[in-house]
């Protein structure tokens, strides 16, 4: 299933702005606040007491998802490298242990 097909499966409630109602869909992700934003949130803020996100770093949701996926893939690659290194070390240690047992 393509990423676009997966996005279409999202329920409308998942993309509706919780601050500005059903007429606004979240289309941005504020990296600074780590919140989803609709166009209203971006320019007017999310409440009467909050400031807008004008000076914040934000991306379109689809782009933010791609960035997050890339970050996760990099972390997973690091974990796999560490796992493989530990696996090799285990084999070396087991071989060394067998060698020591044979010498006895």
N, CA, C and O atoms as a MOPAC input file, in Angstrom:
PM7 MOZYME 1SCF
protein

 N      0.84900 1    -1.17500 1     0.00000 1
 C      0.00000 1     0.00000 1     0.00000 1
 C      0.89400 1     1.23700 1     0.00000 1
 O      1.82300 1     1.33700 1     0.80200 1
 N      0.61400 1     2.16800 1    -0.89200 1
 C      1.43000 1     3.37600 1    -1.01200 1
 C      1.15300 1     4.32000 1     0.16000 1
 O      0.11100 1     4.22000 1     0.80800 1
 N      2.09000 1     5.23800 1     0.43200 1
 C      1.86100 1     6.20700 1     1.50700 1
 C      0.60700 1     7.04000 1     1.27300 1
 O     -0.10600 1     7.36500 1     2.22300 1
 N      0.32800 1     7.39100 1     0.01400 1
 C     -0.88400 1     8.17200 1    -0.27000 1
 C     -2.14300 1     7.37800 1     0.05500 1
 O     -3.11400 1     7.93300 1     0.57000 1
 N     -2.13000 1     6.07600 1    -0.24400 1
 C     -3.28300 1     5.23300 1     0.06900 1
 C     -3.48000 1     5.13400 1     1.57800 1
 O     -4.61200 1     5.13100 1     2.06400 1
 N     -2.38000 1     5.05300 1     2.31200 1
 C     -2.46600 1     4.98100 1     3.76900 1
 C     -3.02900 1     6.27700 1     4.33800 1
 O     -3.82600 1     6.25000 1     5.27600 1
 N     -2.61500 1     7.42200 1     3.77200 1
 C     -3.13200 1     8.70600 1     4.23700 1
 C     -4.63300 1     8.80100 1     4.00700 1
 O     -5.34700 1     9.38500 1     4.82300 1
 N     -5.11900 1     8.23500 1     2.90900 1
 C     -6.55100 1     8.27900 1     2.60300 1
 C     -7.35900 1     7.45400 1     3.58900 1
 O     -8.54500 1     7.71000 1     3.80000 1
 N     -6.71000 1     6.45700 1     4.19400 1
 C     -7.40800 1     5.61000 1     5.15400 1
 C     -7.64700 1     6.30200 1     6.49300 1
 O     -8.46200 1     5.85600 1     7.30000 1
 N     -6.92300 1     7.39800 1     6.71600 1
 C     -7.11100 1     8.12100 1     7.97500 1
 C     -8.54500 1     8.60700 1     8.07800 1
 O     -9.11500 1     9.09500 1     7.10200 1
 N     -9.11200 1     8.47600 1     9.23200 1
 C    -10.45300 1     8.98200 1     9.49000 1
 C    -10.43000 1    10.50600 1     9.44400 1
 O     -9.43700 1    11.12000 1     9.83500 1
 N    -11.49600 1    11.11500 1     8.97800 1
 C    -11.56300 1    12.57600 1     8.88100 1
 C    -11.30000 1    13.24500 1    10.22600 1
 O    -10.74100 1    14.34000 1    10.26800 1
 N    -11.69300 1    12.60700 1    11.32000 1
 C    -11.45100 1    13.16100 1    12.65200 1
 C     -9.96500 1    13.30800 1    12.93100 1
 O     -9.55800 1    14.22000 1    13.65100 1
 N     -9.15200 1    12.42400 1    12.37400 1
 C     -7.71400 1    12.45800 1    12.61200 1
 C     -7.04900 1    13.66400 1    11.96700 1
 O     -5.97100 1    14.07500 1    12.39400 1
 N     -7.67700 1    14.23800 1    10.94200 1
 C     -7.07200 1    15.36400 1    10.24000 1
 C     -7.79500 1    16.67400 1    10.50200 1
 O     -7.43500 1    17.70300 1     9.93000 1
 N     -8.80100 1    16.65400 1    11.35100 1
 C     -9.55200 1    17.86200 1    11.68600 1
 C     -8.84100 1    18.60200 1    12.81000 1
 O     -8.37200 1    17.99600 1    13.77300 1
 N     -8.77100 1    19.91400 1    12.67400 1
 C     -8.15000 1    20.73800 1    13.71500 1
 C     -8.99100 1    20.67200 1    14.98700 1
 O    -10.19400 1    20.93300 1    14.95900 1
 N     -8.35600 1    20.32500 1    16.09000 1
 C     -9.04800 1    20.21200 1    17.37200 1
 C     -9.33500 1    21.58300 1    17.98500 1
 O    -10.14700 1    21.69900 1    18.90300 1
 N     -8.66600 1    22.62000 1    17.47400 1
 C     -8.85000 1    23.96200 1    18.02400 1
 C     -9.83300 1    24.79800 1    17.21000 1
 O    -10.55400 1    25.62700 1    17.76600 1
 N     -9.86600 1    24.58200 1    15.88700 1
 C    -10.67500 1    25.44300 1    15.02600 1
 C    -11.83100 1    24.72600 1    14.33600 1
 O    -12.47700 1    25.30800 1    13.46500 1
 N    -12.09800 1    23.50500 1    14.69700 1
 C    -13.28600 1    22.81800 1    14.22300 1
 C    -13.13900 1    22.09300 1    12.90100 1
 O    -12.07500 1    22.05600 1    12.28400 1
 N    -14.25800 1    21.52100 1    12.50100 1
 C    -14.29300 1    20.63800 1    11.33900 1
 C    -14.03200 1    21.33300 1    10.01900 1
 O    -13.67900 1    20.67400 1     9.04100 1
 N    -14.19400 1    22.64600 1     9.96300 1
 C    -13.97900 1    23.32000 1     8.68800 1
 C    -12.50100 1    23.47700 1     8.34300 1
 O    -12.16300 1    23.88100 1     7.23000 1
 N    -11.61700 1    23.16000 1     9.29100 1
 C    -10.18100 1    23.27400 1     9.06400 1
 C     -9.48700 1    21.91500 1     9.23800 1
 O     -9.68100 1    21.22100 1    10.23600 1
 N     -8.68800 1    21.56600 1     8.25500 1
 C     -7.90200 1    20.33300 1     8.30500 1
 C     -6.46800 1    20.68900 1     8.67100 1
 O     -5.95000 1    21.72100 1     8.24500 1
 N     -5.82800 1    19.82900 1     9.46500 1
 C     -4.41900 1    20.05900 1     9.78100 1
 C     -3.59200 1    19.73600 1     8.54100 1
 O     -3.73400 1    18.67200 1     7.93700 1
 N     -2.74000 1    20.66500 1     8.18500 1
 C     -1.90400 1    20.47800 1     6.99900 1
 C     -0.44100 1    20.78800 1     7.27800 1
 O      0.42000 1    20.57900 1     6.42300 1
 N     -0.16300 1    21.28900 1     8.48100 1
 C      1.20800 1    21.63200 1     8.85000 1
 C      1.58400 1    20.93900 1    10.16100 1
 O      0.72500 1    20.56900 1    10.96100 1
 N      2.88200 1    20.77600 1    10.35300 1
 C      3.42100 1    20.26200 1    11.60900 1
 C      4.42400 1    21.27900 1    12.11100 1
 O      5.40300 1    21.57800 1    11.42900 1
 N      4.18600 1    21.81800 1    13.30800 1
 C      5.11900 1    22.76600 1    13.91900 1
 C      6.19800 1    21.96700 1    14.64200 1
 O      5.93900 1    21.32400 1    15.65900 1
 N      7.39600 1    22.01900 1    14.10400 1
 C      8.51600 1    21.28200 1    14.70000 1
 C      8.87200 1    21.88100 1    16.05500 1
 O      9.26500 1    21.16400 1    16.97600 1
 N      8.73200 1    23.19100 1    16.17200 1
 C      9.06500 1    23.88200 1    17.41500 1
 C      8.16200 1    23.42800 1    18.56700 1
 O      8.63900 1    23.12900 1    19.66200 1
 N      6.85500 1    23.38100 1    18.30300 1
 C      5.87600 1    22.99200 1    19.34200 1
 C      5.53000 1    21.51000 1    19.31800 1
 O      4.94000 1    20.98800 1    20.26400 1
 N      5.89600 1    20.83900 1    18.24200 1
 C      5.55500 1    19.43900 1    18.01200 1
 C      4.04500 1    19.24200 1    18.02700 1
 O      3.52300 1    18.35300 1    18.70000 1
 N      3.34300 1    20.10900 1    17.25700 1
 C      1.89000 1    20.03800 1    17.16200 1
 C      1.45900 1    20.10600 1    15.70800 1
 O      2.13800 1    20.69700 1    14.86900 1
 N      0.31100 1    19.48700 1    15.42200 1
 C     -0.30200 1    19.60300 1    14.10900 1
 C     -1.06200 1    20.91600 1    14.03800 1
 O     -1.67700 1    21.34200 1    15.01500 1
 N     -1.01600 1    21.55900 1    12.86700 1
 C     -1.62300 1    22.87600 1    12.71100 1
 C     -2.49800 1    22.95500 1    11.47000 1
 O     -2.20900 1    22.34100 1    10.44300 1
 N     -3.56500 1    23.72000 1    11.58800 1
 C     -4.35500 1    24.09200 1    10.41000 1
 C     -3.88000 1    25.48700 1     9.99200 1
 O     -3.08400 1    26.09300 1    10.71000 1
 N     -4.33500 1    26.00500 1     8.87100 1
 C     -3.91800 1    27.35800 1     8.47900 1
 C     -4.24800 1    28.42000 1     9.53700 1
 O     -3.48700 1    29.37000 1     9.71700 1
 N     -5.38200 1    28.26200 1    10.23800 1
 C     -5.74900 1    29.20200 1    11.30200 1
 C     -4.74600 1    29.15200 1    12.45000 1
 O     -4.33100 1    30.19100 1    12.96400 1
 N     -4.36000 1    27.94300 1    12.84800 1
 C     -3.37800 1    27.78800 1    13.93800 1
 C     -2.07300 1    28.47700 1    13.56500 1
 O     -1.43400 1    29.12600 1    14.39300 1
 N     -1.69900 1    28.32400 1    12.32300 1
 C     -0.42400 1    28.85800 1    11.85700 1
 C     -0.38500 1    30.38000 1    11.96300 1
 O      0.63900 1    30.94900 1    12.34000 1
 N     -1.47400 1    31.02700 1    11.63900 1
 C     -1.47400 1    32.48900 1    11.63600 1
 C     -2.02800 1    33.12400 1    12.89800 1
 O     -1.59400 1    34.20900 1    13.28400 1
 N     -2.98200 1    32.46400 1    13.54800 1
 C     -3.65000 1    33.08100 1    14.70000 1
 C     -3.38600 1    32.40200 1    16.02900 1
 O     -3.77400 1    32.92800 1    17.07200 1
 N     -2.74800 1    31.26600 1    16.01900 1
 C     -2.51200 1    30.55100 1    17.26100 1
 C     -3.60400 1    29.54000 1    17.53800 1
 O     -4.56500 1    29.42100 1    16.77800 1
 N     -3.44800 1    28.81500 1    18.62900 1
 C     -4.38100 1    27.74000 1    18.93800 1
 C     -5.33600 1    28.08000 1    20.07000 1
 O     -6.19600 1    27.26800 1    20.41000 1
 N     -5.20900 1    29.23500 1    20.64600 1
 C     -6.15600 1    29.68600 1    21.66400 1
 C     -5.99000 1    31.18200 1    21.82000 1
 O     -5.09700 1    31.77900 1    21.22000 1
 N     -6.82700 1    31.77500 1    22.60500 1
 C     -6.75300 1    33.23100 1    22.79600 1
 C     -5.48400 1    33.63900 1    23.54300 1
 O     -5.05400 1    34.78900 1    23.45700 1
 N     -4.89200 1    32.70700 1    24.26800 1
 C     -3.69600 1    33.04000 1    25.04000 1
 C     -2.40800 1    32.65300 1    24.33700 1
 O     -1.32900 1    33.06300 1    24.76500 1
 N     -2.49900 1    31.85900 1    23.24900 1
 C     -1.27000 1    31.41900 1    22.59000 1
 C     -0.92200 1    32.32800 1    21.42900 1
 O     -1.79300 1    32.92900 1    20.80000 1
 N      0.35500 1    32.41500 1    21.16200 1
 C      0.80900 1    33.20400 1    20.02000 1
 C      0.75800 1    32.33000 1    18.76900 1
 O      0.60600 1    31.11200 1    18.85400 1
 N      0.88700 1    32.96500 1    17.61900 1
 C      0.90000 1    32.17500 1    16.39700 1
 C      2.25900 1    31.50700 1    16.22800 1
 O      3.16000 1    31.69900 1    17.04400 1
 N      2.39400 1    30.74800 1    15.19600 1
 C      3.60800 1    29.95300 1    14.96900 1
 C      4.49700 1    30.58900 1    13.89900 1
 O      5.30600 1    29.90100 1    13.27700 1
 N      4.35100 1    31.88900 1    13.68400 1
 C      5.04900 1    32.58000 1    12.60000 1
 C      6.55700 1    32.39200 1    12.65800 1
 O      7.17800 1    32.15900 1    11.62100 1
 N      7.15800 1    32.48300 1    13.82000 1
 C      8.61500 1    32.37500 1    13.94600 1
 C      9.08300 1    30.94800 1    14.24400 1
 O     10.25600 1    30.72200 1    14.54000 1
 N      8.17000 1    30.00600 1    14.16300 1
 C      8.51100 1    28.60700 1    14.43700 1
 C      8.90900 1    27.88900 1    13.15700 1
 O      8.65600 1    28.36300 1    12.05000 1
 N      9.52600 1    26.75500 1    13.33600 1
 C      9.88500 1    25.90800 1    12.20300 1
 C      8.72200 1    24.95500 1    11.96400 1
 O      8.34600 1    24.19600 1    12.85700 1
 N      8.15300 1    24.99200 1    10.76800 1
 C      7.03300 1    24.10700 1    10.47000 1
 C      7.15100 1    23.55800 1     9.05400 1
 O      7.78600 1    24.15900 1     8.18700 1
 N      6.52900 1    22.41400 1     8.84100 1
 C      6.53800 1    21.71500 1     7.55600 1
 C      5.12100 1    21.28100 1     7.22800 1
 O      4.25000 1    21.23600 1     8.09700 1
 N      4.90800 1    20.96200 1     5.95900 1
 C      3.64600 1    20.32200 1     5.61700 1
 C      3.65800 1    18.94000 1     6.25300 1
 O      4.72200 1    18.34000 1     6.40700 1
 N      2.49500 1    18.42800 1     6.62400 1
 C      2.39700 1    17.15600 1     7.34000 1
 C      3.08900 1    16.03000 1     6.56200 1
 O      3.84600 1    15.25300 1     7.14300 1
 N      2.83300 1    15.93900 1     5.25900 1
 C      3.43900 1    14.86600 1     4.46600 1
 C      4.96000 1    14.93100 1     4.50900 1
 O      5.62600 1    13.90000 1     4.60000 1
 N      5.50900 1    16.14000 1     4.44400 1
 C      6.95900 1    16.30400 1     4.50700 1
 C      7.48500 1    15.92800 1     5.89400 1
 O      8.53300 1    15.29400 1     6.01600 1
 N      6.75100 1    16.32100 1     6.93500 1
 C      7.15400 1    15.98000 1     8.30100 1
 C      7.15400 1    14.46600 1     8.50600 1
 O      8.01700 1    13.92700 1     9.19900 1
 N      6.18400 1    13.78700 1     7.90100 1
 C      6.12100 1    12.32300 1     7.99700 1
 C      7.34700 1    11.71200 1     7.32400 1
 O      7.95200 1    10.78600 1     7.86300 1
 N      7.71400 1    12.21900 1     6.16100 1
 C      8.88700 1    11.70200 1     5.45300 1
 C     10.16300 1    11.93200 1     6.25100 1
 O     11.02200 1    11.05200 1     6.31400 1
 N     10.29500 1    13.10500 1     6.86000 1
 C     11.46100 1    13.40600 1     7.69700 1
 C     11.51700 1    12.44000 1     8.87900 1
 O     12.57900 1    11.90900 1     9.20400 1
 N     10.36900 1    12.21600 1     9.52100 1
 C     10.32000 1    11.29500 1    10.66800 1
 C     10.68200 1     9.87700 1    10.23400 1
 O     11.41000 1     9.17600 1    10.93700 1
 N     10.17100 1     9.45300 1     9.07200 1
 C     10.49700 1     8.11700 1     8.57200 1
 C     11.99700 1     7.98100 1     8.31900 1
 O     12.59300 1     6.95600 1     8.65200 1
 N     12.60900 1     9.01200 1     7.73000 1
 C     14.05300 1     8.98300 1     7.49300 1
 C     14.81800 1     8.88900 1     8.80800 1
 O     15.78300 1     8.13200 1     8.91700 1
 N     14.38600 1     9.65900 1     9.80600 1
 C     15.03100 1     9.61100 1    11.12200 1
 C     14.91900 1     8.22100 1    11.74000 1
 O     15.88900 1     7.70100 1    12.29100 1
 N     13.74200 1     7.62700 1    11.64600 1
 C     13.52600 1     6.28400 1    12.20000 1
 C     14.39500 1     5.25900 1    11.48200 1
 O     14.97100 1     4.37600 1    12.11700 1
 N     14.49100 1     5.37500 1    10.15600 1
 C     15.31800 1     4.43800 1     9.39200 1
 C     16.79000 1     4.55400 1     9.78300 1
 O     17.49000 1     3.54500 1     9.86500 1
 N     17.26300 1     5.78000 1    10.02400 1
 C     18.65900 1     5.97800 1    10.44900 1
 C     18.89400 1     5.35600 1    11.82400 1
 O     19.91300 1     4.70100 1    12.04600 1
 N     17.95800 1     5.56000 1    12.73700 1
 C     18.08100 1     4.98300 1    14.07800 1
 C     18.05700 1     3.46200 1    14.00300 1
 O     18.84600 1     2.78700 1    14.66400 1
 N     17.14800 1     2.93000 1    13.19700 1
 C     17.05600 1     1.48000 1    13.03300 1
 C     18.34300 1     0.90800 1    12.43900 1
 O     18.79900 1    -0.15700 1    12.85600 1
 N     18.92400 1     1.60300 1    11.47700 1
 C     20.18800 1     1.14400 1    10.88000 1
 C     21.29500 1     1.09500 1    11.93200 1
 O     22.08600 1     0.15200 1    11.96500 1
 N     21.34700 1     2.12600 1    12.80200 1
 C     22.33700 1     2.13400 1    13.88800 1
 C     22.12500 1     0.94800 1    14.82900 1
 O     23.07800 1     0.27400 1    15.22100 1
 N     20.88000 1     0.70700 1    15.18000 1
 C     20.56000 1    -0.40600 1    16.08100 1
 C     20.95900 1    -1.73100 1    15.44900 1
 O     21.52300 1    -2.59700 1    16.11700 1
 N     20.66800 1    -1.88700 1    14.16500 1
 C     21.01800 1    -3.12700 1    13.47000 1
 C     22.53700 1    -3.30200 1    13.41200 1
 O     23.03200 1    -4.41700 1    13.57900 1
 N     23.28300 1    -2.21800 1    13.17800 1
 C     24.74700 1    -2.28700 1    13.18200 1
 C     25.26600 1    -2.73700 1    14.54400 1
 O     26.15600 1    -3.58300 1    14.63300 1
 N     24.70200 1    -2.16200 1    15.59900 1
 C     25.11700 1    -2.54400 1    16.94900 1
 C     24.76300 1    -3.99800 1    17.23500 1
 O     25.54900 1    -4.72800 1    17.83700 1
 N     23.58500 1    -4.41000 1    16.80500 1
 C     23.15400 1    -5.78300 1    17.00300 1
 C     24.10800 1    -6.74500 1    16.28400 1
 O     24.54800 1    -7.74000 1    16.85900 1
 N     24.42000 1    -6.43600 1    15.02400 1
 C     25.31900 1    -7.29800 1    14.25400 1
 C     26.71400 1    -7.33900 1    14.86300 1
 O     27.35500 1    -8.38900 1    14.87200 1
 N     27.18800 1    -6.20400 1    15.37100 1
 C     28.49500 1    -6.17100 1    16.03400 1
 C     28.48000 1    -7.06400 1    17.27000 1
 O     29.42200 1    -7.82100 1    17.50200 1
 N     27.42600 1    -6.97800 1    18.05200 1
 C     27.31500 1    -7.81300 1    19.25800 1
 C     27.22600 1    -9.29600 1    18.89300 1
 O     27.77900 1   -10.15200 1    19.58400 1
 N     26.53000 1    -9.58200 1    17.81100 1
 C     26.40200 1   -10.96100 1    17.35000 1
 C     27.77600 1   -11.53200 1    16.95600 1
 O     28.10500 1   -12.67300 1    17.28100 1
 N     28.55300 1   -10.72300 1    16.26100 1
 C     29.90900 1   -11.14300 1    15.86700 1
 C     30.78200 1   -11.34000 1    17.10200 1
 O     31.53700 1   -12.30900 1    17.18500 1
 N     30.67700 1   -10.41900 1    18.06300 1
 C     31.46000 1   -10.54400 1    19.29600 1
 C     31.06600 1   -11.80600 1    20.05900 1
 O     31.92700 1   -12.47200 1    20.63500 1
 N     29.79900 1   -12.13700 1    20.07200 1
 C     29.33200 1   -13.34800 1    20.75200 1
 C     29.95100 1   -14.58600 1    20.11000 1
 O     30.42200 1   -15.48800 1    20.80300 1
 N     29.94400 1   -14.61700 1    18.78800 1
 C     30.52900 1   -15.76700 1    18.07300 1
 C     32.01800 1   -15.87000 1    18.37500 1
 O     32.52200 1   -16.96800 1    18.60800 1
 N     32.72500 1   -14.75500 1    18.37400 1
 C     34.15700 1   -14.75600 1    18.68200 1
 C     34.41600 1   -15.25500 1    20.09600 1
 O     35.33600 1   -16.03800 1    20.33200 1
 N     33.59000 1   -14.79000 1    21.03600 1
 C     33.76200 1   -15.22100 1    22.42200 1
 C     33.45500 1   -16.70900 1    22.59100 1
 O     34.13900 1   -17.40700 1    23.34100 1
 N     32.42700 1   -17.19100 1    21.89400 1
 C     32.09400 1   -18.61400 1    21.96300 1
 C     33.22300 1   -19.45700 1    21.36400 1
 O     33.55700 1   -20.51900 1    21.88900 1
 N     33.79500 1   -18.98700 1    20.28200 1
 C     34.91800 1   -19.69300 1    19.65400 1
 C     36.11200 1   -19.71600 1    20.59300 1
 O     36.76500 1   -20.74700 1    20.75600 1
 N     36.39100 1   -18.59000 1    21.20000 1
 C     37.51300 1   -18.50600 1    22.15000 1
 C     37.27900 1   -19.43400 1    23.34100 1
 O     38.20500 1   -20.10100 1    23.80300 1
 N     36.02700 1   -19.47700 1    23.84400 1
 C     35.68900 1   -20.34600 1    24.95100 1
 C     35.89700 1   -21.80600 1    24.57400 1
 O     36.44400 1   -22.57400 1    25.36500 1
 N     35.47300 1   -22.19800 1    23.39200 1
 C     35.66600 1   -23.57500 1    22.91800 1
 C     37.14800 1   -23.90200 1    22.81300 1
 O     37.57400 1   -25.00400 1    23.16000 1
 N     37.92800 1   -22.94300 1    22.33600 1
 C     39.36500 1   -23.15100 1    22.22800 1
 C     39.98700 1   -23.37000 1    23.60600 1
 O     40.84600 1   -24.23500 1    23.77100 1
 N     39.56100 1   -22.60100 1    24.57700 1
 C     40.07700 1   -22.76000 1    25.93400 1
 C     39.64700 1   -24.09300 1    26.55100 1
 O     40.41500 1   -24.70900 1    27.29000 1
 N     38.44100 1   -24.53400 1    26.25700 1
 C     37.95000 1   -25.80800 1    26.77800 1
 C     38.74800 1   -26.97200 1    26.18500 1
 O     39.04600 1   -27.94000 1    26.88600 1
 N     39.08800 1   -26.88400 1    24.92800 1
 C     39.82700 1   -27.94100 1    24.25800 1
 C     41.23300 1   -28.04200 1    24.83400 1
 O     41.76900 1   -29.14500 1    24.95000 1
 N     41.83500 1   -26.93100 1    25.19300 1
 C     43.19200 1   -26.91600 1    25.73300 1
 C     43.28600 1   -27.54000 1    27.10800 1
 O     44.37300 1   -27.94000 1    27.52400 1
 N     42.19300 1   -27.63300 1    27.81700 1
 C     42.22900 1   -28.17800 1    29.18500 1
 C     42.45200 1   -29.61400 1    29.14700 1
 O     42.51400 1   -30.25700 1    30.19600 1

